[in-house]
Amino acid sequence: MIENTIKVLHYYKSLGEKSFASLEDDELHLVPGDGSNSIPIIVKHLWGNMRSRWTNFLTEDGEKEWRDREGEFETTIKSRDEMLEKWEEGWKVFLDAIKGLKDEDLDKIIYIRNEGHTVVDAIQRQLAHYCYHIGQIVFLAKMIKGNDWVSLSIPKGGSEEYNKQKFSSDKSDKHFTDEV
């Protein structure tokens, strides 16, 4: 379970990174409309959440007193480098916490805002949350690039060719991220 989760996390992390790489510096900061967030704001929120949830997560509540969730949605990140530093820092905290788990930890109860979760439930909760926001990042990048967007999965109109290639190969037992 842990090894598979780490592979999935790296896959979604890479989707965010490919989206960042597709954009010019000024495009990163575009906001599609009122009530929406720029990519750096989404990154800042992920950074804050990852640090809060996964720092000492087996022994402390996942919503730390030092977290400033509201501040995560303020425009303070000014450069790509600053955004990438926060991105890497958040992911490091999260991945280090997951990599440090033992099988016997998975059924332990941890707390997020005083709500008990098994470690497995907490991982699934955060995996879904992070993928939700990475989906927003990918969508924003796709919207910004328009016709210049390069698909991160099977491109529209490419399903038949992709399936033809897959079904012409021998069956195999591997993780879907092994080819990415």
Secondary structure, DSSP 8 states (H G I E B T S, - for coil): -HHHHHHHHHHHHHHHHHHHHTS-HHHHT---STT---HHHHHHHHHHHHHHHHTTTTTS-SS-TT--TGGGGS----SHHHHHHHHHHHHHHHHHHHHT--GGGTT-EEEETTEEEEHHHHHHHHHHHHHHHHHHHHHHHHHHHGGG---SSS-TT-HHHHHHHHHTS------GGGG-
